[in-house]
Amino acid sequence: MERTKTTILGLQNKKARGEKITMLTAYDYSTASMIDEVGVDTILVGDSLGMVVLGYDSTVPVTMEEMLHHAKAVRRGVKFAFIIGDMPFMSYNVSREEAIRNAGRFIKEAGCDAVKLEGGTEMAAVVKAVVEAGIPVCGHIGLTPQTATKLSGFRVQGKDDKTARALVQSARDLDEAGAFMLVLEMVPEAIAAEISRAVAMPTIGIGAGPGCDGQVLVTNDLLGLYERFVPRFVKQYLKLAPMIKDALSTYVSDVRAGVFPGPEHTFKSSS
């Protein structure tokens, strides 16, 4: 069957049929093109680019302009995947009007299909306002990296009854507010599975177990490109960083030894 552009309805139908949804992050044209080519359903232009691409210590410093720059590059490399732009810290927290304005930039300027923002019950009114402005919103609860300091660091959320109930309520509130999808990060698998059953929208897990409707990983983690730390929930399908460094080291040696460029890499004049 000929492949078509992924849509919100298509993602909802996958949940209804019990088919798992795939999501990966991308920050540049080349990576986005490869991810799209292999058939990934959704691409998140994540604010994780602040750490794995820009070298910040967290996602907090990432700006709207940085996010839009990378989202535009991803858009140019994608034909079929559904692209979600990650709204950076303080781009949606000040007011509903500012949230709508910034979300609209992801759609209008960067060509994204939707936006993602962090927060549960406390952000439901913002999600509702953005959705009513005609912009699809993906929610994000559990560990929310932009506010990790408030959560006492990168810790599993919902481990006790009180916080677990709050997560379930947050999911329901975001569902009612009109979110079309929900990312669950570092949530106990039983709670994530309960949330997935409780809401109509598809759930995407990252460190939330197999009971979610789909899974997402940071592509740089999956490929072993980011060496500062590897979260427990990451499966490294490759370890590219050592391979790349070996190749770069060989290049340096070849140039210094006069081995590169060789005859096959040079041009001769016609005279």
C-alpha positions in Angstrom: 0.0 0.0 0.0 1.3 3.5 -0.9 2.5 5.4 2.1 0.6 8.6 3.0 1.2 11.5 5.4 0.6 10.5 9.0 -2.4 12.4 10.5 -4.0 12.8 14.0 -6.8 10.5 12.9 -4.3 7.9 11.7 -2.6 8.0 15.1 -5.9 7.7 16.9 -6.9 4.7 14.7 -3.6 3.0 15.6 -4.5 3.2 19.3 -8.0 1.9 18.6 -6.5 -1.1 16.7 -3.8 -1.7 19.3 -1.0 -0.9 16.9 2.1 0.7 18.5 3.0 4.2 17.5 6.7 5.1 16.8 8.3 8.4 17.6 11.9 9.6 17.5 13.5 13.0 17.8 15.2 14.9 15.0 17.0 18.2 14.9 18.4 18.4 11.3 17.6 17.6 7.7 19.7 14.5 7.2 18.6 12.7 10.3 15.0 13.6 9.7 15.2 12.3 6.2 16.5 8.9 7.4 13.9 8.7 10.2 11.1 9.5 7.7 12.4 7.0 5.2 12.3 4.0 7.6 8.7 4.7 8.4 8.6 6.3 11.8 5.1 7.7 12.5 6.0 10.9 14.4 9.0 13.1 14.7 9.5 15.3 17.7 11.8 18.3 17.3 12.6 18.1 21.0 14.1 20.8 23.2 16.5 18.0 24.1 18.5 19.6 21.2 19.7 22.0 23.9 21.7 19.3 25.5 22.6 16.9 22.6 23.2 19.5 19.9 23.8 22.8 21.5 25.7 21.7 24.5 23.6 23.2 27.3 23.5 21.6 30.7 19.7 21.3 30.5 16.8 22.1 28.2 16.0 25.4 30.1 18.2 27.8 28.1 16.7 26.8 24.7 15.0 29.7 22.9 12.1 29.9 20.4 14.5 31.0 17.7 16.7 27.9 18.2 13.7 25.6 18.2 12.3 27.2 15.0 15.7 27.0 13.2 16.0 23.3 13.8 12.3 22.6 13.2 12.6 24.2 9.7 15.5 21.9 8.9 13.5 18.9 10.0 10.5 19.9 7.9 12.6 20.1 4.8 13.6 16.4 5.3 10.2 14.9 5.9 7.5 13.8 3.6 5.3 11.4 5.7 6.0 11.6 9.4 3.9 13.8 11.7 6.1 16.6 13.0 5.7 18.0 16.5 7.6 21.1 17.7 8.6 21.2 21.3 7.7 24.5 22.9 10.7 25.7 25.0 10.6 26.8 28.6 8.8 30.1 29.1 7.3 30.2 25.6 3.9 29.2 26.9 4.1 29.8 30.7 3.5 33.5 30.9 0.0 33.8 29.3 -2.4 32.0 27.1 -2.0 34.7 24.4 1.8 34.3 24.3 1.3 30.5 24.2 -0.9 30.8 21.2 1.4 33.2 19.5 4.5 31.0 20.0 2.6 27.8 19.1 1.5 29.5 15.9 5.0 30.2 14.9 5.8 26.5 15.0 3.0 25.9 12.5 3.3 29.0 10.3 7.0 29.5 10.2 8.5 26.1 10.7 5.8 24.0 9.1 5.2 21.7 12.1 2.0 19.7 12.3 1.6 20.2 16.1 3.3 21.4 19.2 4.2 19.8 22.5 4.2 21.5 25.9 5.0 20.2 29.4 2.6 20.2 32.4 -0.5 18.5 33.7 -3.7 19.9 35.3 -2.1 23.3 35.8 -1.5 23.7 32.1 -4.9 22.3 30.9 -6.3 25.8 30.4 -3.3 26.7 28.2 -3.7 23.6 26.2 -7.4 24.3 25.7 -6.7 27.8 24.5 -4.0 26.7 22.0 -6.3 23.9 20.7 -9.2 26.3 20.3 -6.9 28.6 18.3 -6.6 25.7 15.8 -3.2 24.3 16.8 -3.0 20.6 17.8 -1.2 20.0 21.2 0.6 17.0 22.5 0.9 17.0 26.3 3.8 15.8 28.5 3.6 14.7 32.1 5.6 12.7 34.6 9.2 13.9 34.6 9.0 17.3 32.9 12.7 18.3 32.1 12.0 22.0 31.9 10.9 22.0 35.6 13.1 19.2 36.8 14.5 21.4 39.6 11.1 21.7 41.1 10.8 17.9 40.9 14.1 17.5 42.8 15.9 16.3 39.7 15.5 13.6 37.1 13.4 11.2 39.2 10.6 8.8 38.5 7.3 10.5 39.1 4.1 8.9 40.5 5.7 6.3 42.8 3.3 6.9 45.7 -0.5 6.9 45.7 -0.9 10.7 45.9 1.4 11.6 43.0 0.1 8.6 41.0 -3.5 9.9 41.4 -2.3 13.4 40.4 -0.8 12.0 37.2 -3.9 10.2 36.2 -6.0 13.3 36.9 -3.6 15.4 34.8 -3.9 13.0 31.9 -7.7 13.2 32.1 -7.6 17.0 32.3 -5.3 17.3 29.3 -7.5 14.8 27.4 -10.6 16.9 28.2 -8.7 20.1 27.2 -8.3 18.7 23.7 -4.7 17.3 23.6 -4.4 14.8 20.8 -1.5 12.9 22.3 0.3 12.5 25.6 4.0 11.8 26.4 4.6 10.0 29.7 8.2 10.3 30.9 9.7 8.2 33.8 6.4 7.0 35.1 5.9 3.5 36.8 4.7 1.1 34.1 1.5 0.3 36.0 0.5 3.9 36.3 1.4 4.6 32.6 -0.8 1.6 31.6 -3.6 2.9 33.7 -3.4 6.3 32.1 -3.3 4.8 28.6 -6.6 3.0 29.4 -8.1 6.0 31.0 -7.7 8.5 28.1 -8.9 8.6 24.5 -5.7 10.1 23.2 -2.7 7.9 22.3 0.1 7.8 25.0 3.8 7.8 24.1 6.1 6.4 26.7 9.7 7.3 27.5 10.8 5.3 30.5 7.1 4.5 31.2 7.0 0.8 30.2 5.3 -1.2 27.4 1.7 -0.4 28.3 1.8 2.9 26.5 0.3 3.2 23.0 3.8 4.1 21.6 7.4 4.8 22.4 9.8 7.7 21.9 13.6 7.9 22.3 16.1 10.7 21.7 17.7 9.6 18.5 21.2 10.7 19.7 20.7 8.3 22.7 19.5 5.4 20.6 22.5 5.7 18.3 25.0 6.2 21.1 26.0 9.7 19.9 25.6 11.4 23.3 28.1 10.3 25.8 27.6 12.6 28.8 25.1 10.1 30.3 22.7 7.4 29.2 19.3 7.2 31.0 18.3 3.8 32.2 15.3 3.6 29.9 17.4 4.0 26.8 18.2 1.1 24.5 21.4 1.9 22.5 21.0 0.2 19.2 24.4 1.4 18.1 27.4 3.1 19.8 28.3 5.5 17.1 30.4 7.9 19.1 33.5 5.6 19.4 33.2 4.7 15.7 33.0 8.3 14.6 36.1 9.2 16.8 38.0 6.3 15.3 37.2 7.5 11.7 38.2 11.1 12.6 41.4 9.9 14.2 42.2 7.9 11.0 41.6 11.0 8.9 44.0 13.0 11.0 46.7 10.3 10.7 46.2 10.0 6.9 46.5 13.8 6.4 49.6 14.0 8.6 51.2 11.0 6.8 50.4 12.3 3.4 48.2 9.3 2.6 45.1 11.5 2.0 44.4 12.8 -0.6 45.5 10.0 -2.9 45.5 9.9 -6.7 41.8 8.8 -6.7 40.8 12.0 -4.8 42.6 14.5 -7.0 42.1 16.0 -10.5 44.5 16.3 -13.4 44.7 19.1 -15.9 43.7 18.2 -19.6 46.9 19.8 -21.0 
